[in-house]
Amino acid sequence: MERSLTQKKINPTEMCFGLNRETDERSLAAFLQLFVAPAMLEALIPRLSDEDIDATVDFLTRLMKKHLQEEEYHTLFLNEDK
């Protein structure tokens, strides 16, 4: 059984964008997992401007609104039980 995108071991040297959709998806999952690592966030967030924070939240919120149904948003993002 193949593991999901987020269950695969992250190897930053294997990230590559632009080859094909499958590689892009795998690379994006790895990129985001590395990006949200606690040490990375602790270093980056205090350096962001108010505008950077607003733009990031706006961008991510737009993506969720565009691609998730309301129930998915509550279950997957907010971790709410049904």
N, C-alpha and C positions, 0 to 999 in steps of 0.2 A: 504494500500500500504506500502510495506517495504521500510524503508529509506536506502540510500546507506551507504557504509562503513564509509564515512567521515561525514555523517550527524548524526550519532548516538552519544548520550551523552557519553563522555569518563569517564570510571570508571577504574582507574589503578588496582584496586583489582580484576577486572574481566579478566585481561590479563592473558592468559595461552597459552603456545606453546606446540605442540606435541600431542594434543588430536585428532584433526581432521582438515581437510583443512579449513572448515568454521570458526572454532574458531581461527585457525592460522591467517587467513586473517583479521578477526575482531580485533584480538590482535595486529597484525602488524600495522593496520591503527591507532589504539589508541596509540601505542608506538611511531609511527612517528609523530602524532599530538602533543604528549607531548614533544617529542624531539625538534620540531621546534617552540615551544612556545617562544615568544620574550625574556622573562627573562632567559630561559634556554640557548638560543643562545648567549645572551649578556654575560652570565657567562662563557660559554664553549669556544667560538671562540677565544678570546684573549689568552687562555691557550694552544691552539693547536700549534704544531710545523709546520714548512713549509711542512715537510713530511706528517704530519697528514692531512693538508689541501689538498695537492696534491693527496693523496691516497683516500680521501673522494670524491673529485671531479671526479677522475678517475673511482672509483667504481660506482658512481651514473650515470655518463655518459655512462659507459658500459651497465648498466641496461636499460637505455632509448634506446640506440641503438639496444639492443637485443629484446626489447619487444614493442617498439613503431614504427609505420610507420612515415615517415618524416612529413606527414601532421598532425598527432597526436602530434608530438614533437612541431611543430610550434603553433598549436592551444592550446594544454593542458599545455605545459611547458612555452612557450614564450608568451602565451596569444595574439597571432597574429590573426587578423581577416582574413577570407578567401579572 
